Amino acid sequence: MPEVQVRSADPADHEAVAAFTADTWAERDVSDYIPEVFPEWVDREGPTRHTVVATVADEPVGVCSGTILTDGEAWMQGIRVDPAHRSRGVGRAMTEALFDWARERGAAVARNMVFGWNDAALGSARDHGFEPATTGRWASPEPDGDATPDLPIREDVGAAWSHWTDGDARSWLRGLALDGEENWALAELTRDRLAELAGGDAHPAGRVLAVVSGSTRAMTVTAGIRDRTDEEGETRRIADYAVASWADLPAARSLFDAIRTDAAARDVDGTRVCIPETPGSVADAASARAPLSDEPFYVMAADLTDRA
């Protein structure tokens, strides 16, 4: 039987990749995003972005993409294997190649995200060398220009950082928040990155929101605006908030109201807010009338420090 080979992806691989990812989630009646984004992945190839395909007898049978998010963090996404070639080590061969690529560029950890309904991908991630890191959920409060927080809101990076460093959300999420560049990637939220997301050169429209009443009781920061096309072909503009953290239910309600008014001012159709997948956080978000995603997401991580 021909051996599995791994090489850099090429634009000419698109047809084959689209073919074996056409029915990835047929049982859920959900289309895979890989055929749509594969050309962009290949086009963005460079020092911090790398997409590979696995081949058998020169025919692409797997695909995976990696990105360097920070000096020490890599993100991997879109691990797909042709159903006819599963259980042959194809996925492991691709992730090993990308682990080596990321380590050569200074990454000490590589992470990826798996949605809660995708038990097959969770199992594969474990098989490919990833360990469970944390879990979160998306809250989506509707934009509302008339929403009025009960507690005072400040645009104060220092206050927001103080709350984040001491809050339970940071501990649960292992210090991770939405990256701000890669729509589905999480990276460590440092003070410098918080300040950048709140209105730095790369995010001039960014904004930090802190609930301050006696002390800082909640915080969030914007992560950008993206267009999302649903299964019916309708495109909606979504405002992303990198993470939300709060101390108690009144603070959560004021924070989500502040997000509603901020999103309305951005003239978007909806929001996506990263929150910890804890009973308290999920219950508080529900009480604050912030609709929640049906399933949590899981962040998996692979330690790269011992790789040559």
C-alpha positions as CSV (number, residue, x, y, z in Angstrom):
1,M,0.0,0.0,0.0
2,P,1.5,3.4,-0.9
3,E,2.9,5.5,1.9
4,V,1.4,8.7,3.2
5,Q,3.4,11.8,2.2
6,V,3.0,15.4,3.5
7,R,3.8,18.4,1.4
8,S,2.9,22.1,1.1
9,A,-0.6,22.7,-0.3
10,D,-0.9,24.0,-3.9
11,P,-3.7,25.8,-5.6
12,A,-4.1,22.8,-7.9
13,D,-5.1,20.7,-4.9
14,H,-8.4,22.6,-4.5
15,E,-10.5,20.3,-6.5
16,A,-9.4,17.2,-4.7
17,V,-9.7,18.8,-1.3
18,A,-13.2,20.1,-2.1
19,A,-14.2,16.6,-3.2
20,F,-13.2,14.8,0.0
21,T,-14.6,17.5,2.3
22,A,-17.9,17.9,0.4
23,D,-19.8,15.7,2.9
24,T,-17.8,16.1,6.1
25,W,-20.9,16.6,8.3
26,A,-23.6,15.1,6.1
27,E,-25.4,13.8,9.1
28,R,-25.8,17.3,10.5
29,D,-26.9,18.8,7.2
30,V,-24.1,21.4,7.6
31,S,-21.6,22.3,4.8
32,D,-17.9,22.2,5.5
33,Y,-16.1,25.6,5.2
34,I,-12.8,24.0,3.8
35,P,-13.7,24.2,0.1
36,E,-14.4,27.9,0.5
37,V,-11.3,28.9,2.5
38,F,-8.7,26.6,1.0
39,P,-7.8,29.0,-1.8
40,E,-7.3,31.8,0.7
41,W,-5.2,29.6,2.9
42,V,-2.9,28.8,0.0
43,D,-2.8,32.4,-1.1
44,R,-1.8,33.5,2.4
45,E,1.1,31.1,2.6
46,G,4.1,32.8,4.3
47,P,6.5,32.8,7.3
48,T,3.6,32.7,9.8
49,R,1.0,30.7,7.8
50,H,1.4,27.2,6.4
51,T,-1.1,24.7,4.8
52,V,-0.2,21.1,4.1
53,V,-1.9,18.2,2.3
54,A,-1.3,14.6,2.8
55,T,-1.0,12.5,-0.3
56,V,-1.2,8.8,-1.2
57,A,0.1,7.9,-4.6
58,D,0.3,11.7,-5.3
59,E,-3.4,12.2,-4.7
60,P,-4.4,14.6,-1.9
61,V,-6.2,12.7,0.9
62,G,-5.9,15.1,3.8
63,V,-5.5,18.8,4.6
64,C,-4.6,20.9,7.6
65,S,-3.5,24.6,8.1
66,G,-1.4,26.2,10.8
67,T,-0.8,29.9,11.9
68,I,1.7,31.5,14.2
69,L,-0.4,33.8,16.4
70,T,2.3,35.1,18.7
71,D,6.0,34.5,19.3
72,G,5.1,31.4,21.3
73,E,1.7,30.3,20.1
74,A,0.6,28.4,17.0
75,W,-3.0,27.6,16.0
76,M,-4.1,24.7,13.8
77,Q,-7.4,24.3,12.0
78,G,-9.2,22.4,9.3
79,I,-7.8,18.9,9.9
80,R,-9.6,16.8,7.4
81,V,-9.0,13.3,6.0
82,D,-10.6,11.6,3.1
83,P,-13.0,9.0,4.6
84,A,-11.5,6.3,2.3
85,H,-8.1,6.9,3.9
86,R,-8.9,7.2,7.6
87,S,-7.2,5.1,10.3
88,R,-4.0,5.2,8.3
89,G,-2.2,7.9,10.3
90,V,-3.0,10.6,7.8
91,G,-4.1,13.2,10.3
92,R,-1.2,12.4,12.6
93,A,1.3,12.8,9.8
94,M,-0.1,16.3,8.9
95,T,-0.2,17.5,12.5
96,E,3.4,16.2,13.2
97,A,4.6,18.1,10.1
98,L,2.9,21.3,11.3
99,F,4.1,20.8,14.9
100,D,7.7,20.7,13.5
101,W,7.0,23.8,11.3
102,A,5.6,25.7,14.3
103,R,8.4,24.7,16.7
104,E,11.0,25.9,14.1
105,R,9.3,29.3,14.3
106,G,9.5,29.5,18.1
107,A,6.1,28.2,19.1
108,A,6.0,26.5,22.4
109,V,2.4,25.4,22.1
110,A,0.0,24.6,19.3
111,R,-3.8,24.7,19.9
112,N,-6.9,24.0,18.0
113,M,-10.7,24.2,18.6
114,V,-13.3,21.5,18.4
115,F,-17.0,22.0,18.8
116,G,-18.8,20.0,21.4
117,W,-21.0,18.1,18.9
118,N,-17.9,16.8,17.0
119,D,-16.9,13.8,19.1
120,A,-15.0,12.3,16.2
121,A,-12.8,15.4,16.0
122,L,-12.3,15.4,19.7
123,G,-11.1,11.8,19.6
124,S,-8.9,12.6,16.6
125,A,-7.3,15.6,18.3
126,R,-6.3,13.3,21.2
127,D,-4.9,10.7,18.8
128,H,-2.9,13.5,17.1
129,G,-1.1,14.6,20.2
130,F,-3.4,17.3,21.6
131,E,-4.4,17.5,25.3
132,P,-7.6,19.1,26.6
133,A,-6.9,22.7,27.7
134,T,-10.2,24.5,28.3
135,T,-13.8,24.9,27.2
136,G,-15.9,27.9,26.4
137,R,-19.2,29.0,24.8
138,W,-20.4,31.8,22.6
139,A,-22.9,34.3,23.9
140,S,-24.7,36.5,21.3
141,P,-26.6,39.5,22.8
142,E,-28.5,41.3,20.2
143,P,-27.4,44.8,19.3
144,D,-29.7,47.4,21.0
145,G,-29.0,51.1,21.1
146,D,-31.6,51.5,23.8
147,A,-30.0,49.1,26.3
148,T,-29.0,50.9,29.5
149,P,-26.5,49.3,31.9
150,D,-27.5,49.7,35.5
151,L,-23.8,50.0,36.6
152,P,-21.2,52.5,35.4
153,I,-19.2,51.6,32.3
154,R,-15.7,52.9,31.7
155,E,-13.3,52.6,28.8
156,D,-10.3,51.8,31.0
157,V,-7.6,49.3,29.9
158,G,-6.1,49.3,33.4
159,A,-9.3,48.5,35.1
160,A,-10.2,45.8,32.6
161,W,-6.7,44.3,33.0
162,S,-7.0,44.3,36.8
163,H,-10.3,42.4,36.7
164,W,-9.0,39.9,34.1
165,T,-5.9,39.1,36.1
166,D,-7.9,38.4,39.2
167,G,-11.0,36.9,37.7
168,D,-12.2,33.3,37.6
169,A,-12.6,33.5,33.8
170,R,-8.9,34.0,33.2
171,S,-8.1,30.9,35.3
172,W,-10.8,28.8,33.6
173,L,-9.8,29.9,30.1
174,R,-6.1,29.4,30.7
175,G,-5.6,33.1,29.9
176,L,-7.0,32.7,26.4
177,A,-9.3,35.0,24.4
178,L,-10.2,35.5,20.8
179,D,-7.1,36.4,18.8
180,G,-8.5,39.4,16.9
181,E,-6.8,38.5,13.6
182,E,-7.9,34.8,13.1
183,N,-11.6,34.6,13.6
184,W,-11.7,31.2,15.3
185,A,-8.4,31.2,17.1
186,L,-7.7,31.9,20.8
187,A,-4.4,33.3,22.1
188,E,-3.1,34.5,25.4
189,L,-4.6,37.8,26.4
190,T,-1.6,39.9,27.7
191,R,-1.9,43.5,28.8
192,D,-0.2,44.7,25.6
193,R,-2.7,42.7,23.5
194,L,-5.6,44.0,25.5
195,A,-4.5,47.6,24.9
196,E,-4.0,46.8,21.1
197,L,-7.5,45.3,20.8
198,A,-8.9,48.3,22.7
199,G,-7.7,50.8,20.0
200,G,-4.2,50.2,19.0
201,D,-2.7,50.7,15.5
202,A,-4.1,47.4,14.2
203,H,-7.5,47.9,15.8
204,P,-8.2,51.6,15.7
205,A,-12.0,51.1,16.2
206,G,-11.4,48.8,19.1
207,R,-12.9,49.4,22.5
208,V,-12.6,48.1,26.0
209,L,-15.6,48.1,28.4
210,A,-15.2,47.8,32.1
211,V,-18.0,47.7,34.7
212,V,-16.7,49.8,37.6
213,S,-18.8,50.2,40.8
214,G,-16.7,50.2,44.0
215,S,-14.3,48.0,42.1
216,T,-14.0,46.6,38.6
217,R,-16.6,44.0,38.4
218,A,-16.6,43.0,34.7
219,M,-14.7,43.5,31.5
220,T,-14.7,42.8,27.8
221,V,-12.8,44.0,24.7
222,T,-13.6,44.0,21.0
223,A,-11.9,41.7,18.6
224,G,-13.1,43.0,15.3
225,I,-16.0,42.7,12.9
226,R,-16.5,39.8,10.4
227,D,-19.0,38.8,7.8
228,R,-20.6,35.4,8.3
229,T,-22.7,33.6,5.6
230,D,-25.2,31.1,6.9
231,E,-26.5,28.0,5.3
232,E,-29.3,29.9,3.5
233,G,-26.7,32.2,1.9
234,E,-27.5,35.2,4.0
235,T,-24.5,37.3,5.1
236,R,-24.6,39.0,8.5
237,R,-22.0,41.3,10.0
238,I,-20.9,40.1,13.4
239,A,-19.1,42.1,16.1
240,D,-16.7,39.8,18.0
241,Y,-15.8,40.4,21.7
242,A,-12.5,38.6,22.6
243,V,-13.7,37.6,26.1
244,A,-16.2,38.5,28.8
245,S,-15.5,38.2,32.5
246,W,-17.6,39.3,35.4
247,A,-17.8,38.9,39.2
248,D,-21.5,38.6,39.8
249,L,-24.9,38.6,38.0
250,P,-25.6,42.4,38.2
251,A,-22.2,43.0,36.7
252,A,-22.9,40.5,33.9
253,R,-26.2,42.1,33.1
254,S,-24.6,45.6,32.9
255,L,-21.7,44.2,30.8
256,F,-24.0,42.5,28.2
257,D,-26.1,45.7,28.0
258,A,-22.9,47.7,27.3
259,I,-22.1,45.1,24.6
260,R,-25.6,45.6,23.1
261,T,-25.2,49.4,22.9
262,D,-21.6,49.1,21.5
263,A,-22.7,46.7,18.9
264,A,-25.6,48.8,17.8
265,A,-23.2,51.8,17.4
266,R,-21.2,49.6,15.0
267,D,-24.2,48.9,12.9
268,V,-23.8,45.1,13.0
269,D,-26.4,42.4,12.8
270,G,-25.2,40.3,15.7
271,T,-22.4,39.6,18.2
272,R,-20.2,36.8,19.4
273,V,-18.8,36.9,22.9
274,C,-16.3,34.3,24.2
275,I,-17.3,33.2,27.8
276,P,-16.1,30.4,30.0
277,E,-18.1,27.2,29.9
278,T,-18.8,27.1,33.7
279,P,-22.2,26.6,35.3
280,G,-22.1,30.1,36.7
281,S,-21.0,31.9,33.6
282,V,-23.5,30.1,31.3
283,A,-26.4,30.7,33.8
284,D,-25.5,34.3,34.3
285,A,-25.4,34.9,30.5
286,A,-28.8,33.3,30.1
287,S,-30.2,35.4,32.9
288,A,-28.8,38.5,31.2
289,R,-30.8,37.4,28.1
290,A,-27.7,36.8,26.0
291,P,-28.5,33.8,23.7
292,L,-26.0,31.0,23.9
293,S,-24.6,28.6,21.3
294,D,-26.1,25.2,21.4
295,E,-22.8,23.5,22.3
296,P,-19.6,24.5,24.0
297,F,-16.3,24.6,22.2
298,Y,-13.1,22.8,23.4
299,V,-9.6,24.1,23.1
300,M,-7.0,21.4,22.7
301,A,-3.3,22.0,23.1
302,A,0.0,20.3,22.3
303,D,3.2,21.1,24.1
304,L,6.0,21.7,21.5
305,T,8.9,22.5,23.9
306,D,10.4,19.0,23.8
307,R,10.5,18.8,20.0
308,A,14.0,19.2,18.4
